[in-house]
Amino acid sequence: MTTTTPATAGYVHGYSRFEARRLGDQADTLADLLHAGIRYPAGDRVLEIGCGVGAQTAHLVAGSPGAEFTAVDISEDSLREARARVRKEHPGARVSWHRADLHALPFADGAFDHVFVCFVLEHLRDPRRALTDLRRVLRPGGTITVVEGDHASAFFHPDSAAARAVIGHLVTLQAASGGDALIGRRLHPLLTGAGYAEVVVRPRTVYVDGSRPALVEGFTRHTFTAMVEAVRDRALAAGLTSPDDWEAGIEALRATAGPEGTFHYTFFKGQGVVPD
């Protein structure tokens, strides 16, 4: 997701071509894990909030080809890329695209049967308010699905204080901008506090070792490590680390993708229903 309004935090990962590729790698690598069980009936109206470059949108429409999707983002550049991606991969998909802020959505009350939110709440200053605002556009009995990570769930071999430190710098930078890189653990109280019923939150764990080379490349190297690497300049500018300490931490993190390395991370998937 990309956001710019005062009600949102800064997007700590930035908007570079590198980040767009990372989002695509992440979505493709984790599709089976994060989208398992998400199937929307034909004709149902689905709102995706913070679609960004369409990395998750492509998997949503692949899993539910008969549903009618509305994808929203605040960035026109991201929407342009998302349109191109989905048209290329799924030319028959029914998707309408809207530039809007999630706190001021241009849709009627109860306009949608389902809402999908992935890797968005972590960047918001007030995620509970966002979830409350989204409840307005869901019909009674409509569902919301939220997917978020929790960077404190990362552990790995070889263990390294230096690697843990650079992850911690990302967490600190995101908190300084008003976001929360540990938000996965908060999904249940956030959803219930926003008025959703039948809330269920379940962990979706990624474990990577040398027997899973696709995940070594797609997740350990090109999703998680790449995400941390991208905040180098911000971490140095903020005085959180020195160039030497940063490089030592990144090298240690890269070692977890080596022949002897292992990596673990937990995402959290929450679902709730709008009460009748």
Secondary structure, 3 states (H helix, E strand, C coil): CCCCCCCECCCCCCCCHHHHHHHHHHHHHHHHHHHCCCCCCCCCEEEEECCCCCHHHHHHHHHCCCCEEEEEECCHHHHHHHHHHHHHHCCCCCEEEEECCHHHCCCCCCCEEEEEEECCHHHECCHHHHHHHHHHCEEEEEEEEEEEECHHHCEEECCCHHHHHHHHHHHHHHHHCCCCCCHHHHHHHHHHHCCCEEEEEEEEEEEECCCCHHHHHHHHHHHHHHHHHCCHHHHHHCCCCCHHHHHHHHHHHHHCCCCCCEEEEEEEEEEEECCC
